[in-house]
């Protein structure tokens, strides 16, 4: 499992986790598409924005390995702003390649790209 050096471990001042420390000994948590409903709490939306901003700053439009990125946090973006970059895609692999759909990400999280994000 690759560890993405320089990637924030969590949203500052919260318990919203962005990375994991070690592989899960019981098996890899699969990536699944989670629905983001309009009535989500503000801290949850802020965590999504911060995570998207961190992904963009770290990887841009280049494909990246899932590695130590938190499956729960990725699943909120998976299938919309973050897409599989390989076919066939294994949602239960730490080596799975992902890519940011820039157009979808900019539409969903404009503040992550215009400098008014979480920082």
PyMOL CGO cylinders between C-alpha atoms (Angstrom):
from pymol import cmd
from pymol.cgo import CYLINDER

trace = [
    CYLINDER, 0.00, 0.00, 0.00, 1.51, 3.28, -1.13, 0.3, 1, 1, 1, 1, 1, 1,
    CYLINDER, 1.51, 3.28, -1.13, 1.46, 6.12, 1.41, 0.3, 1, 1, 1, 1, 1, 1,
    CYLINDER, 1.46, 6.12, 1.41, 0.81, 9.50, -0.14, 0.3, 1, 1, 1, 1, 1, 1,
    CYLINDER, 0.81, 9.50, -0.14, 3.41, 11.71, 1.51, 0.3, 1, 1, 1, 1, 1, 1,
    CYLINDER, 3.41, 11.71, 1.51, 2.32, 15.29, 2.08, 0.3, 1, 1, 1, 1, 1, 1,
    CYLINDER, 2.32, 15.29, 2.08, -1.38, 14.42, 1.93, 0.3, 1, 1, 1, 1, 1, 1,
    CYLINDER, -1.38, 14.42, 1.93, -3.30, 15.71, 4.99, 0.3, 1, 1, 1, 1, 1, 1,
    CYLINDER, -3.30, 15.71, 4.99, -4.29, 12.94, 7.40, 0.3, 1, 1, 1, 1, 1, 1,
    CYLINDER, -4.29, 12.94, 7.40, -7.55, 14.60, 8.42, 0.3, 1, 1, 1, 1, 1, 1,
    CYLINDER, -7.55, 14.60, 8.42, -9.52, 17.83, 8.26, 0.3, 1, 1, 1, 1, 1, 1,
    CYLINDER, -9.52, 17.83, 8.26, -7.83, 20.12, 10.80, 0.3, 1, 1, 1, 1, 1, 1,
    CYLINDER, -7.83, 20.12, 10.80, -9.78, 20.51, 14.03, 0.3, 1, 1, 1, 1, 1, 1,
    CYLINDER, -9.78, 20.51, 14.03, -12.09, 17.56, 13.31, 0.3, 1, 1, 1, 1, 1, 1,
    CYLINDER, -12.09, 17.56, 13.31, -12.16, 13.77, 13.34, 0.3, 1, 1, 1, 1, 1, 1,
    CYLINDER, -12.16, 13.77, 13.34, -12.82, 13.56, 9.58, 0.3, 1, 1, 1, 1, 1, 1,
    CYLINDER, -12.82, 13.56, 9.58, -10.12, 11.15, 8.43, 0.3, 1, 1, 1, 1, 1, 1,
    CYLINDER, -10.12, 11.15, 8.43, -8.49, 11.45, 4.98, 0.3, 1, 1, 1, 1, 1, 1,
    CYLINDER, -8.49, 11.45, 4.98, -5.85, 8.71, 5.18, 0.3, 1, 1, 1, 1, 1, 1,
    CYLINDER, -5.85, 8.71, 5.18, -5.29, 5.42, 6.97, 0.3, 1, 1, 1, 1, 1, 1,
    CYLINDER, -5.29, 5.42, 6.97, -2.09, 4.41, 8.74, 0.3, 1, 1, 1, 1, 1, 1,
    CYLINDER, -2.09, 4.41, 8.74, -1.89, 0.75, 7.80, 0.3, 1, 1, 1, 1, 1, 1,
    CYLINDER, -1.89, 0.75, 7.80, -3.69, -1.82, 5.65, 0.3, 1, 1, 1, 1, 1, 1,
    CYLINDER, -3.69, -1.82, 5.65, -6.77, -3.43, 7.15, 0.3, 1, 1, 1, 1, 1, 1,
    CYLINDER, -6.77, -3.43, 7.15, -5.77, -6.95, 8.26, 0.3, 1, 1, 1, 1, 1, 1,
    CYLINDER, -5.77, -6.95, 8.26, -9.35, -8.19, 7.70, 0.3, 1, 1, 1, 1, 1, 1,
    CYLINDER, -9.35, -8.19, 7.70, -9.36, -7.11, 4.05, 0.3, 1, 1, 1, 1, 1, 1,
    CYLINDER, -9.36, -7.11, 4.05, -9.53, -3.98, 1.95, 0.3, 1, 1, 1, 1, 1, 1,
    CYLINDER, -9.53, -3.98, 1.95, -12.62, -1.83, 2.38, 0.3, 1, 1, 1, 1, 1, 1,
    CYLINDER, -12.62, -1.83, 2.38, -14.20, -1.59, -1.09, 0.3, 1, 1, 1, 1, 1, 1,
    CYLINDER, -14.20, -1.59, -1.09, -14.91, 1.73, -2.76, 0.3, 1, 1, 1, 1, 1, 1,
    CYLINDER, -14.91, 1.73, -2.76, -18.63, 2.25, -3.31, 0.3, 1, 1, 1, 1, 1, 1,
    CYLINDER, -18.63, 2.25, -3.31, -20.61, 5.21, -4.54, 0.3, 1, 1, 1, 1, 1, 1,
    CYLINDER, -20.61, 5.21, -4.54, -22.34, 6.94, -1.62, 0.3, 1, 1, 1, 1, 1, 1,
    CYLINDER, -22.34, 6.94, -1.62, -25.22, 9.29, -2.24, 0.3, 1, 1, 1, 1, 1, 1,
    CYLINDER, -25.22, 9.29, -2.24, -24.71, 12.87, -1.06, 0.3, 1, 1, 1, 1, 1, 1,
    CYLINDER, -24.71, 12.87, -1.06, -28.11, 14.20, -0.10, 0.3, 1, 1, 1, 1, 1, 1,
    CYLINDER, -28.11, 14.20, -0.10, -28.91, 17.91, -0.02, 0.3, 1, 1, 1, 1, 1, 1,
    CYLINDER, -28.91, 17.91, -0.02, -29.56, 17.85, 3.73, 0.3, 1, 1, 1, 1, 1, 1,
    CYLINDER, -29.56, 17.85, 3.73, -26.04, 16.68, 4.70, 0.3, 1, 1, 1, 1, 1, 1,
    CYLINDER, -26.04, 16.68, 4.70, -24.58, 18.48, 7.66, 0.3, 1, 1, 1, 1, 1, 1,
    CYLINDER, -24.58, 18.48, 7.66, -22.31, 21.45, 7.02, 0.3, 1, 1, 1, 1, 1, 1,
    CYLINDER, -22.31, 21.45, 7.02, -19.22, 19.77, 8.58, 0.3, 1, 1, 1, 1, 1, 1,
    CYLINDER, -19.22, 19.77, 8.58, -19.69, 16.79, 6.23, 0.3, 1, 1, 1, 1, 1, 1,
    CYLINDER, -19.69, 16.79, 6.23, -19.85, 19.08, 3.20, 0.3, 1, 1, 1, 1, 1, 1,
    CYLINDER, -19.85, 19.08, 3.20, -16.78, 20.97, 4.43, 0.3, 1, 1, 1, 1, 1, 1,
    CYLINDER, -16.78, 20.97, 4.43, -14.87, 17.67, 4.78, 0.3, 1, 1, 1, 1, 1, 1,
    CYLINDER, -14.87, 17.67, 4.78, -15.83, 16.70, 1.21, 0.3, 1, 1, 1, 1, 1, 1,
    CYLINDER, -15.83, 16.70, 1.21, -14.60, 20.06, -0.07, 0.3, 1, 1, 1, 1, 1, 1,
    CYLINDER, -14.60, 20.06, -0.07, -11.34, 19.84, 1.87, 0.3, 1, 1, 1, 1, 1, 1,
    CYLINDER, -11.34, 19.84, 1.87, -10.72, 16.28, 0.66, 0.3, 1, 1, 1, 1, 1, 1,
    CYLINDER, -10.72, 16.28, 0.66, -11.41, 17.26, -2.96, 0.3, 1, 1, 1, 1, 1, 1,
    CYLINDER, -11.41, 17.26, -2.96, -9.07, 20.24, -2.62, 0.3, 1, 1, 1, 1, 1, 1,
    CYLINDER, -9.07, 20.24, -2.62, -6.33, 18.03, -1.17, 0.3, 1, 1, 1, 1, 1, 1,
    CYLINDER, -6.33, 18.03, -1.17, -6.78, 15.48, -3.98, 0.3, 1, 1, 1, 1, 1, 1,
    CYLINDER, -6.78, 15.48, -3.98, -6.57, 18.23, -6.60, 0.3, 1, 1, 1, 1, 1, 1,
    CYLINDER, -6.57, 18.23, -6.60, -3.46, 19.81, -5.06, 0.3, 1, 1, 1, 1, 1, 1,
    CYLINDER, -3.46, 19.81, -5.06, -1.73, 16.43, -4.76, 0.3, 1, 1, 1, 1, 1, 1,
    CYLINDER, -1.73, 16.43, -4.76, -2.68, 14.79, -8.08, 0.3, 1, 1, 1, 1, 1, 1,
    CYLINDER, -2.68, 14.79, -8.08, -4.40, 17.23, -10.45, 0.3, 1, 1, 1, 1, 1, 1,
    CYLINDER, -4.40, 17.23, -10.45, -5.65, 15.42, -13.54, 0.3, 1, 1, 1, 1, 1, 1,
    CYLINDER, -5.65, 15.42, -13.54, -3.06, 12.62, -13.32, 0.3, 1, 1, 1, 1, 1, 1,
    CYLINDER, -3.06, 12.62, -13.32, -4.15, 9.08, -12.41, 0.3, 1, 1, 1, 1, 1, 1,
    CYLINDER, -4.15, 9.08, -12.41, -3.26, 8.12, -8.84, 0.3, 1, 1, 1, 1, 1, 1,
    CYLINDER, -3.26, 8.12, -8.84, -3.15, 4.99, -6.73, 0.3, 1, 1, 1, 1, 1, 1,
    CYLINDER, -3.15, 4.99, -6.73, -5.75, 4.59, -4.00, 0.3, 1, 1, 1, 1, 1, 1,
    CYLINDER, -5.75, 4.59, -4.00, -3.03, 3.67, -1.51, 0.3, 1, 1, 1, 1, 1, 1,
    CYLINDER, -3.03, 3.67, -1.51, -3.64, 4.93, 2.00, 0.3, 1, 1, 1, 1, 1, 1,
    CYLINDER, -3.64, 4.93, 2.00, -6.54, 7.23, 1.10, 0.3, 1, 1, 1, 1, 1, 1,
    CYLINDER, -6.54, 7.23, 1.10, -9.56, 6.55, 3.33, 0.3, 1, 1, 1, 1, 1, 1,
    CYLINDER, -9.56, 6.55, 3.33, -12.18, 4.42, 1.56, 0.3, 1, 1, 1, 1, 1, 1,
    CYLINDER, -12.18, 4.42, 1.56, -15.07, 6.07, 3.41, 0.3, 1, 1, 1, 1, 1, 1,
    CYLINDER, -15.07, 6.07, 3.41, -14.03, 9.58, 2.40, 0.3, 1, 1, 1, 1, 1, 1,
    CYLINDER, -14.03, 9.58, 2.40, -13.25, 8.48, -1.18, 0.3, 1, 1, 1, 1, 1, 1,
    CYLINDER, -13.25, 8.48, -1.18, -16.64, 6.81, -1.47, 0.3, 1, 1, 1, 1, 1, 1,
    CYLINDER, -16.64, 6.81, -1.47, -18.41, 10.16, -1.05, 0.3, 1, 1, 1, 1, 1, 1,
    CYLINDER, -18.41, 10.16, -1.05, -16.71, 11.30, -4.29, 0.3, 1, 1, 1, 1, 1, 1,
    CYLINDER, -16.71, 11.30, -4.29, -16.39, 7.97, -6.11, 0.3, 1, 1, 1, 1, 1, 1,
    CYLINDER, -16.39, 7.97, -6.11, -18.39, 7.60, -9.31, 0.3, 1, 1, 1, 1, 1, 1,
    CYLINDER, -18.39, 7.60, -9.31, -18.85, 11.36, -9.73, 0.3, 1, 1, 1, 1, 1, 1,
    CYLINDER, -18.85, 11.36, -9.73, -15.75, 13.50, -9.13, 0.3, 1, 1, 1, 1, 1, 1,
    CYLINDER, -15.75, 13.50, -9.13, -13.33, 10.59, -8.70, 0.3, 1, 1, 1, 1, 1, 1,
    CYLINDER, -13.33, 10.59, -8.70, -13.50, 7.86, -11.34, 0.3, 1, 1, 1, 1, 1, 1,
    CYLINDER, -13.50, 7.86, -11.34, -11.74, 4.57, -12.02, 0.3, 1, 1, 1, 1, 1, 1,
    CYLINDER, -11.74, 4.57, -12.02, -8.69, 5.10, -14.25, 0.3, 1, 1, 1, 1, 1, 1,
    CYLINDER, -8.69, 5.10, -14.25, -8.40, 1.48, -15.35, 0.3, 1, 1, 1, 1, 1, 1,
    CYLINDER, -8.40, 1.48, -15.35, -10.56, -1.24, -16.78, 0.3, 1, 1, 1, 1, 1, 1,
    CYLINDER, -10.56, -1.24, -16.78, -11.20, -3.65, -15.18, 0.3, 1, 1, 1, 1, 1, 1,
    CYLINDER, -11.20, -3.65, -15.18, -11.34, -1.75, -11.90, 0.3, 1, 1, 1, 1, 1, 1,
    CYLINDER, -11.34, -1.75, -11.90, -10.92, -3.55, -8.58, 0.3, 1, 1, 1, 1, 1, 1,
    CYLINDER, -10.92, -3.55, -8.58, -12.70, -1.56, -5.82, 0.3, 1, 1, 1, 1, 1, 1,
    CYLINDER, -12.70, -1.56, -5.82, -10.99, -3.75, -3.19, 0.3, 1, 1, 1, 1, 1, 1,
    CYLINDER, -10.99, -3.75, -3.19, -7.39, -3.00, -4.14, 0.3, 1, 1, 1, 1, 1, 1,
    CYLINDER, -7.39, -3.00, -4.14, -4.99, -0.50, -2.58, 0.3, 1, 1, 1, 1, 1, 1,
    CYLINDER, -4.99, -0.50, -2.58, -3.25, -0.43, -5.99, 0.3, 1, 1, 1, 1, 1, 1,
    CYLINDER, -3.25, -0.43, -5.99, -6.41, 0.59, -7.89, 0.3, 1, 1, 1, 1, 1, 1,
    CYLINDER, -6.41, 0.59, -7.89, -5.90, 3.63, -10.11, 0.3, 1, 1, 1, 1, 1, 1,
    CYLINDER, -5.90, 3.63, -10.11, -8.28, 6.59, -9.83, 0.3, 1, 1, 1, 1, 1, 1,
    CYLINDER, -8.28, 6.59, -9.83, -8.53, 9.92, -11.62, 0.3, 1, 1, 1, 1, 1, 1,
    CYLINDER, -8.53, 9.92, -11.62, -10.30, 13.20, -10.90, 0.3, 1, 1, 1, 1, 1, 1,
    CYLINDER, -10.30, 13.20, -10.90, -13.02, 14.23, -13.36, 0.3, 1, 1, 1, 1, 1, 1,
    CYLINDER, -13.02, 14.23, -13.36, -12.08, 17.91, -13.39, 0.3, 1, 1, 1, 1, 1, 1,
    CYLINDER, -12.08, 17.91, -13.39, -15.34, 19.19, -14.89, 0.3, 1, 1, 1, 1, 1, 1,
    CYLINDER, -15.34, 19.19, -14.89, -17.50, 17.29, -12.38, 0.3, 1, 1, 1, 1, 1, 1,
    CYLINDER, -17.50, 17.29, -12.38, -15.24, 18.29, -9.47, 0.3, 1, 1, 1, 1, 1, 1,
    CYLINDER, -15.24, 18.29, -9.47, -15.29, 21.98, -10.41, 0.3, 1, 1, 1, 1, 1, 1,
    CYLINDER, -15.29, 21.98, -10.41, -19.09, 21.89, -10.73, 0.3, 1, 1, 1, 1, 1, 1,
    CYLINDER, -19.09, 21.89, -10.73, -19.58, 20.15, -7.37, 0.3, 1, 1, 1, 1, 1, 1,
    CYLINDER, -19.58, 20.15, -7.37, -16.83, 21.90, -5.37, 0.3, 1, 1, 1, 1, 1, 1,
    CYLINDER, -16.83, 21.90, -5.37, -16.05, 25.29, -6.95, 0.3, 1, 1, 1, 1, 1, 1,
    CYLINDER, -16.05, 25.29, -6.95, -14.57, 26.59, -3.68, 0.3, 1, 1, 1, 1, 1, 1,
    CYLINDER, -14.57, 26.59, -3.68, -11.93, 23.82, -3.76, 0.3, 1, 1, 1, 1, 1, 1,
    CYLINDER, -11.93, 23.82, -3.76, -10.57, 25.30, -7.00, 0.3, 1, 1, 1, 1, 1, 1,
    CYLINDER, -10.57, 25.30, -7.00, -10.99, 29.05, -6.55, 0.3, 1, 1, 1, 1, 1, 1,
    CYLINDER, -10.99, 29.05, -6.55, -8.82, 29.41, -3.45, 0.3, 1, 1, 1, 1, 1, 1,
    CYLINDER, -8.82, 29.41, -3.45, -11.70, 29.93, -1.00, 0.3, 1, 1, 1, 1, 1, 1,
    CYLINDER, -11.70, 29.93, -1.00, -11.71, 26.31, 0.17, 0.3, 1, 1, 1, 1, 1, 1,
    CYLINDER, -11.71, 26.31, 0.17, -11.13, 25.02, 3.66, 0.3, 1, 1, 1, 1, 1, 1,
    CYLINDER, -11.13, 25.02, 3.66, -7.69, 26.55, 4.32, 0.3, 1, 1, 1, 1, 1, 1,
]
cmd.load_cgo(trace, "trace")
